[in-house]
């Protein structure tokens, strides 16, 4: 799995904490996501890095991370951010398409084919429009992330539309669900952290999800064949780190910014190996460098 990320607006975190006197109690922000904690999942790492940076900055900001849907269920996180019940989260934006229909466009088949295109689409008018809708809801994008995904089955490899006919398919979002349905599949609508059990118990015969989730949730244990993204992926999902604006504006005014994005550097590796992207930050008088690594997916067939 390879991912492309861009951090932005981390100044909002500092604004949530830096106001008030030096004797004030630390500001505590709660961060929630559905992915396994401490297992190398890149989405967990994104949130954990923000939490570590906040602690190291010495600005009386404590970000408590609740992985594995231990604080909110996956489909509850968007509303929790909007309502100010949750401060920070990382989840597939398409999960909120029931509330904001346009978010479903971030998981359209073949919208993004590879990570180079994902990096370019971040600066497109399309993403400006998507982020405007996020902003209108009272939520801030802290980090962009696009993850490639795949389709896997308990029965046989899925390479053509006819291969999926008659299967019970877990689909991550409505656009892919419509495509699988048109090919003759029936749809199972559950978040990625429930896919393992669905496959194990026969509720689902096949699933689409990110390559990261295939590894993090050990979905490879329940399937016979995975059709990997390849260089021209059918499945790419936008999974940003988001912050409630209520968290960023809920403290004393006059706070100063401690973090600001300084540069982004990407390192390309040889063909077929993961790409690690690096973001450099100025943290008060010091700079830190965050490196991203990937866990390779299980042995697969390309498609």
N, C-alpha and C positions, 0 to 999 in steps of 0.2 A: 504494500500500500504506500502511496505517496500522497502528500498533502501540500497545499499551498496556503500560507497564512499571512495576514497583515494585521499587526496590532495598531490600534488607534484609540484616541480619547481616554487613555488611562489617566489623564489629568482629572477626570471626573472622580476617580477613586480618591485622589489626594484631596479634592475639594470636599469630599464627604467626611474627611478626618482631620484636616489641618486647622480648622477653626477652633477658637476657644483658647484657654490658658494651658500652660504646660502641666498644670495639676489636674486637668480634666481627665475623667476616666476614658480609656481607649474606646473608640468607636468600633462596634462589632457589626460586620456585614455577614449575611448568610448566603452561601453559594450552593446551589443544588444542581445535580445532573443525574442521569440514569445509568451511567457507565461504571464499570468496576473501578474501584479506587486502588491505587498503588500497584496496578497490574501492567502498566505501560501503555494503557489506552491514551492516544494522543489528545483526546478531548478532556480527559481527566487531567492530563499534564498541563494543558493550556490554563485550566483554572488553578491548578496547584502552583504554577509558576507565578501567576498574579498574586496569589496568597503569600508566597515566599518573598516576592519583591516588596510587598506591602510591609511585611514584618521586618525585612532587612533595612528598609528605608527609615525606620525609627520615627514614624509619624503618628504613633498611637492609633494605628489602624489594624484591626484583627479580622481577617477574613476566615470564617469557619466553613470548611468544605464538607458537604454531605453527599457522598457519591452513592451509586447504586439505588437511586430513587428512594433513599431513606428519609427524605424530608418531604418531597412532593412527588406525586406520580408524574410520569413523563408528559402526559397530556394536560396536566394542571399547571405547568410551569409558566406558560405564557400569561395566563390570567393572573397568576401570583405576582409576576413582574409588573404587569399593568396596574394592579391594585396596590402595589407596594408591600405585599406580604412576603416577597422574596426579593433579595437584593441583586444577586448575580446568578446566571445560569448558562449552560451550554446545551443546546438541543437542536435537532433538525428544524429549521424554520417552517418547513412544510407541516409540521405537527400543529401549527397555529393557523393553517389555511381554513379551518372551519370558522375562525373568527375574522380573519382577513383573507379573503379568497385569493388575492394576488400572490400570497406567499406560496401557493401551490405551484407557481411558475418556476420556483427555484429547484424543483425536482421534475422538470419536464424531460421526457426521453430525448436523449441526444442534444440537449441544450448546451452542455459542456462535454467535450470529448476527451480532454486531457488537462494536465495541470497548467500548461502554458496558457491554454484558453481560459482556464479558471482565473489565472492571474490577470489576464486582460479584461475579463468580464467584470472584475471588481471595480474597474474605472469606467464602466459603460453607463450610458443613460438608463439602461434597464436596471442596474443595481442602484443607481441614484434614486430611481422611482421607488424601488423596494425599500430602501433605507428611509425614504421620506415617509412611507407608511409606518415603518417601525417607529420613527421619531414622533409621528402624530399620535401614536398610542401611548407615548410617555416612556419609551424604552430607548436605550443607547446601545449602539454596537461598539463593543470594546475590541473585538478581534474577528477578522474574517477567516473562514476555513471552508474549503471545498474538499469533500472526500469522495473518491471513486468507489463504486459499488459493483455488485455482481448478482447473479441469479444462481441458486443451487437447488438441487432436488434430492429427495430420498430414493427416487425411482430410477432416473436415467438423466443423461446430460440434456440440457435445454439449449439448442442451437438455432432452432427455427420456430416460428409460431405454432406449427403443428405439434411440436414436442410438449407444449404446455396445455394442450386441450384436455379437458377432463380433470385437471389437477386442482387441488385446493391450495391456493397460493396466498401467502402472506405478502401484502404489498405495503410499502412504506408511505405511499401517498396516493391521492385520487387520480393523478395523471397516469401513473403506472398501473394503477388498478383498472382504469378504463382500457388501457392497452391490453393487459392480460385478459380481461373479460371479453374483449373483441376477438381474442384468439381462442376462446372457449373455456377459460378457467373460471373457477369460482373464487371469490376473494375472502380472505381472513384479515380483518383489520385489528392489529395489535401492535404495540411498540416493540422495538428491537429487544428489549430486555425480557420479553415474554416468548420470543421465537423458539428458544431451545425447548421449552416445555411443550409448546404447540407441535413441534416436529416429533418430539419423543412420544407424545400421547396420540398422535394421528390426527390432531385438529388441523394440521397443515401438512401438505405433501412437499411444498417447495416454498422458497422465500427469496425476496430481493432485499438487500441491505448493504451497508457500507462494508468494504473489505476489513476495516478496523473492527467492526462488530462481529464479523465472522470469526476473528481471532479472540477478541476480548470476551465474548460470550460463549466461546468454544462451540459454535454452531457446526463447525467442521466435523464434530463427533457424531452428528445426527444426519449427515447427508452423504450421498454416494458420489455426487459429481458437482463441481462448482465451475461455472463458466466465467472466467476471469475477465476483467475490463479490457486488457490489452491496450494498444496505443490509441484506439478510437472507441472510447467507452460509450455504452448506451446509458449508463446510470452514473450520475454525479449529483451529490446533495450538498446544499449550503447549510453548514452547521456552525453558526457564529457563537461567540461568547457575548452575552447580552447583560445589560445592567438596567435596573429600574431607575428612572430619573428621580424618583422620590428619594432614593438612597443617595444620589449625587448632590441633591439640593437640600437635604434635610438637616444640615448642620449650620453652624455660625458662619456668617458671611465674612469676607476678608481673608479667607485662607489662601495660602500661596501654593503654587504647583510645584511638586517635587519631581514628578516624572514627566518626560516629554519624549515622543518618538524622535530619534536622531537619524537613524538610517536603517535600511533593510538590505540584507545581502543574501543572495541565494547561492547555494553550492550545488552544482550538478554532478551527479555520479555517472558511472558508466551505464550504458543502455541496459535496461532490465533490472537495475538496482534502485532502491528507494532514493529519493531526493530529500535532503535535509535543508530546511530553510532557517536562516538565522536572523534574529532581530536584535539590534543593539539599542540600549536605553541609557539615557542620562538620568541617574537617580541621585538628586541633590548634587554633591560634588564628586560622586563616583559613577562609574559606568559598569554595567553588567552585560553579559552576553548569554542568551538563552539558545540552546541547541535542541533541535527536535530530531528524534529518531523514530524509526518505524519498526514494528514487528512484521516480518514477511508473512503473507497469507500461506495457507497450506498448499500442497501440490495441487495444481488445477489444470484444466484445459483452457486455452485462450479462446476468446470469442467476443 
